Every structure is written in structure tokens, then in C-alpha cells.
Amino acid sequence: MRRFHNRREAGRLLATEIARYAKCPTAIVLGLPRGGVTVAYEIAKALDLPLGICLVRKLGVPWHPELAMGAIAANGVMVLNSDVITSLGIAKADIDAVAAAERQELARRERAYRGDRPAPDLAGKTVIVVDDGIATGSSLRAALTVLRQQSPARIVVAVPMMPGETHALLHHETDELVCLLQPVPFFAIGAWYEHFEQVSDAEVKTLLQRANPSELRSGLHSFRESLQLANQPSDSVLPLRN
């Protein structure tokens, strides 16, 4: 089974599988930061769709952070992997401690990636949720819980790979599940990429700006208007605009 060269190649291959959504006026692509945004960017670019983010944080086992015991998302959503928690005997206090730290990181990323911009309105939209791979599915299930609260018309999950048992679990939680590989044995997400470098916050912000240049122009326009208003004399009258 051939590995993906990198996340960008995985995104381009996924785009061919969901090409029917190209230029759909009610569709949006949401990447799970950070690595999922790189994959999502290639999909959004190929299909000419807007790109956004869906913020979730994995809850790693305290002594083995790469192993997910659950995940959190916005609005207080928490999804726990009861099999992992029970088999390893993880105490509630340990779960609460990890969750508290990850909530802080979730808030930091919200500020870093969105700034003052509101989250996109997803009501009635076709939402294409993208990650760079899925292992246990905890993070994605947390994301799906948050997204369903926003009343989208359809949720499509598109990922390069996941284990077969995770595919069976998620199949009934989405309207459409697109997965290119179900390796056996699975090992880990990074094992199925030739290049699996860490993605930085700066890269995520750059990709979001490239995919949505109108948002960047709008932000610059608002910034310039704020500067103009700040430079107006306090007793001046601003002209009305048509």
C-alpha cells in the first residue's frame, strides 16, 4: 500500500473523490488544525470553495500523550474514549487536568487563527470536514458534535486514512464518509506519509489567508477605515456614503 508523499498530495487526491462539490455555493471546507488545514487547503483550492477551521483538541493519556482518551471542542463539548480510559484505569482527576490544559490551548488557537473574525455561519450549508488522518476518532467525533449544533444541511468527512474499526464507528455519524486508505495494521497516522512535518500556527494562518483573500482585504479595509476615523478631528462631521 503506497504512502502519501505529504499532506498536500493527500488533499489533492481527496479533492478528486469529492469533485461533485466544486464551486457549490452552499459548501465550505473546514480543516482540523493544525495538520488537517494543510489537507483542507488543497481541497478548497481544487474545488474553489471557502476554507475555515473546526477547532478541537485531543485529550492525550497523561503518560502517553499520543494516545487519545478523548477530545474537547467549543461549547463545552467533550467526547471520551471509554475503552481507553477503562483499560488503562485513568482517574477522573487526570482527565479533568488534561482537559483544563487543552481548553486553554483551544482558546489560544481560537484567538490566533480567527482573531476578531466570527466563525462562519454553517446553517443550511454542506460542511466538508477534513483532517490529515484519523486514529481513534475522538477528535472528529467532538468536531461533529459541535457542527451538528449549528444545523448544517449535510456533513461530509474527508480524510486520507483511518483504521477499519474507526471507519465502522464513524460511518453512521456522518452523511458521507470519504477515506482513501484503511491500512492493516494501522500503526499511526504519520506512518502513512513520507513527509509528516509539524505544522505551525503561522502556516495555518497563511493557508487561511491564501484561501480566503477577500477576508484579508476586508480586514485591511476595516483597519484603514479605523485609522481614518482615528485621525479625524473630534468635532468634524463625516460625509454620508451612498
URKAPE-V697523 format. One record per residue. N is the residue number from 0. RES is the residue in one small letter. SS is DSSP state (H for helix, E for strand, - for the rest). PSI is psi in radians with two decimals (none if undefined). NEAR is the number of other ideal C-beta (glycine too) atoms within 12 Angstrom. Layout:
{{N	RES	SS	PSI	NEAR} {N	RES	SS	PSI	NEAR}}
//
This chain:
{{0	m	-	2.14	15} {1	r	-	2.41	15} {2	r	-	2.77	24} {3	f	E	2.51	33} {4	h	-	-0.82	17} {5	n	-	-3.08	24} {6	r	H	-0.61	42} {7	r	H	-0.76	31} {8	e	H	-0.72	27} {9	a	H	-0.72	42} {10	g	H	-0.73	42} {11	r	H	-0.67	28} {12	l	H	-0.68	29} {13	l	H	-0.65	44} {14	a	H	-0.62	32} {15	t	H	-0.48	20} {16	e	H	-0.38	28} {17	i	-	0.55	35} {18	a	H	-0.34	21} {19	r	H	-0.28	18} {20	y	H	0.05	31} {21	a	-	2.30	21} {22	k	-	0.33	14} {23	c	-	2.14	23} {24	p	-	-0.27	13} {25	t	-	0.25	20} {26	a	E	2.60	35} {27	i	E	2.54	40} {28	v	E	2.24	46} {29	l	E	2.11	46} {30	g	E	2.55	47} {31	l	-	1.98	47} {32	p	-	2.61	43} {33	r	-	-0.70	34} {34	g	H	-0.55	38} {35	g	H	-0.43	44} {36	v	H	-0.62	42} {37	t	H	-0.77	44} {38	v	H	-0.79	49} {39	a	H	-0.62	51} {40	y	H	-0.76	42} {41	e	H	-0.63	35} {42	i	H	-0.84	48} {43	a	H	-0.71	39} {44	k	H	-0.79	26} {45	a	H	-0.61	29} {46	l	H	0.03	33} {47	d	-	0.94	19} {48	l	-	2.69	37} {49	p	E	2.67	35} {50	l	E	2.34	43} {51	g	E	-2.96	39} {52	i	E	2.69	45} {53	c	-	1.91	46} {54	l	-	2.13	39} {55	v	E	2.80	42} {56	r	E	2.26	37} {57	k	E	2.49	44} {58	l	E	1.80	40} {59	g	E	2.57	31} {60	v	E	2.29	27} {61	p	-	-0.72	24} {62	w	-	0.08	13} {63	h	E	1.26	16} {64	p	E	-0.43	15} {65	e	E	-0.34	18} {66	l	E	2.11	24} {67	a	E	2.25	37} {68	m	E	0.03	40} {69	g	E	-2.91	37} {70	a	E	2.76	40} {71	i	E	2.77	38} {72	a	E	-3.00	40} {73	a	-	2.92	26} {74	n	-	0.48	20} {75	g	-	0.24	14} {76	v	-	2.30	31} {77	m	E	2.25	30} {78	v	E	2.20	34} {79	l	E	2.50	28} {80	n	-	1.64	31} {81	s	H	-0.56	15} {82	d	H	-0.80	19} {83	v	H	-0.79	28} {84	i	H	-0.77	25} {85	t	H	-0.79	12} {86	s	H	-0.54	12} {87	l	H	-0.06	20} {88	g	-	0.74	14} {89	i	-	2.22	29} {90	a	-	2.65	15} {91	k	H	-0.66	14} {92	a	H	-0.66	11} {93	d	H	-0.71	22} {94	i	H	-0.80	30} {95	d	H	-0.67	20} {96	a	H	-0.78	19} {97	v	H	-0.74	33} {98	a	H	-0.69	31} {99	a	H	-0.75	18} {100	a	H	-0.69	21} {101	e	H	-0.49	33} {102	r	H	-0.66	26} {103	q	H	-0.74	16} {104	e	H	-0.63	24} {105	l	H	-0.78	36} {106	a	H	-0.69	18} {107	r	H	-0.76	17} {108	r	H	-0.62	29} {109	e	H	-0.81	26} {110	r	H	-0.72	16} {111	a	H	-0.71	22} {112	y	H	-0.65	36} {113	r	H	-0.54	28} {114	g	-	-2.23	18} {115	d	-	-0.04	14} {116	r	-	2.41	22} {117	p	-	2.76	11} {118	a	-	2.61	25} {119	p	-	2.59	27} {120	d	-	2.06	15} {121	l	-	-0.02	30} {122	a	-	2.19	17} {123	g	-	0.10	16} {124	k	-	2.77	28} {125	t	E	1.98	32} {126	v	E	2.10	44} {127	i	E	1.88	49} {128	v	E	2.27	52} {129	v	E	2.38	48} {130	d	E	2.97	49} {131	d	-	0.05	44} {132	g	-	2.78	43} {133	i	E	2.37	48} {134	a	-	-1.45	35} {135	t	-	-0.42	36} {136	g	-	0.00	41} {137	s	H	-0.82	39} {138	s	H	-0.75	45} {139	l	H	-0.69	44} {140	r	H	-0.64	36} {141	a	H	-0.73	39} {142	a	H	-0.76	45} {143	l	H	-0.64	36} {144	t	H	-0.78	29} {145	v	H	-0.75	35} {146	l	H	-0.70	41} {147	r	H	-0.48	25} {148	q	-	-0.31	21} {149	q	-	0.17	27} {150	s	-	0.86	15} {151	p	-	2.74	29} {152	a	-	-0.58	20} {153	r	E	2.45	25} {154	i	E	2.12	35} {155	v	E	2.22	36} {156	v	E	2.21	47} {157	a	E	2.05	50} {158	v	E	2.66	47} {159	p	E	-0.70	45} {160	m	E	2.74	38} {161	m	E	2.79	35} {162	p	-	2.70	27} {163	g	H	-0.67	19} {164	e	H	-0.57	18} {165	t	H	-0.69	32} {166	h	H	-0.77	30} {167	a	H	-0.63	15} {168	l	H	-0.74	25} {169	l	H	-0.32	36} {170	h	H	-0.64	19} {171	h	H	0.02	14} {172	e	H	0.01	25} {173	t	-	2.84	31} {174	d	-	-0.51	22} {175	e	E	2.33	25} {176	l	E	2.02	30} {177	v	E	2.10	36} {178	c	E	2.24	35} {179	l	E	-0.62	32} {180	l	E	2.49	29} {181	q	-	1.32	25} {182	p	-	2.55	27} {183	v	-	2.06	14} {184	p	-	2.83	12} {185	f	-	-0.70	25} {186	f	-	-1.56	18} {187	a	-	2.83	21} {188	i	H	-0.82	35} {189	g	H	-0.38	23} {190	a	H	-0.29	20} {191	w	H	0.28	35} {192	y	E	2.43	30} {193	e	-	-0.60	16} {194	h	-	2.09	19} {195	f	-	0.99	26} {196	e	-	2.73	16} {197	q	-	2.44	16} {198	v	-	2.30	30} {199	s	-	2.88	18} {200	d	H	-0.71	22} {201	a	H	-0.69	16} {202	e	H	-0.72	24} {203	v	H	-0.83	32} {204	k	H	-0.68	29} {205	t	H	-0.77	21} {206	l	H	-0.69	38} {207	l	H	-0.68	35} {208	q	H	-0.70	25} {209	r	H	-0.68	22} {210	a	H	-0.43	33} {211	n	-	1.12	29} {212	p	H	-0.48	17} {213	s	H	-0.60	15} {214	e	H	-0.69	25} {215	l	H	-0.76	20} {216	r	H	-0.70	13} {217	s	H	-0.72	16} {218	g	H	-0.73	21} {219	l	H	-0.68	15} {220	h	H	-0.78	14} {221	s	H	-0.65	17} {222	f	H	-0.76	16} {223	r	H	-0.70	14} {224	e	H	-0.69	16} {225	s	H	-0.69	14} {226	l	H	-0.71	12} {227	q	H	-0.75	14} {228	l	H	-0.68	14} {229	a	H	-0.49	11} {230	n	H	-0.08	12} {231	q	-	2.46	14} {232	p	-	2.58	9} {233	s	-	-0.48	9} {234	d	-	0.23	6} {235	s	-	2.75	10} {236	v	-	2.13	8} {237	l	-	2.41	13} {238	p	-	2.55	8} {239	l	-	2.52	5} {240	r	-	2.47	5} {241	n	-	none	3}}
//
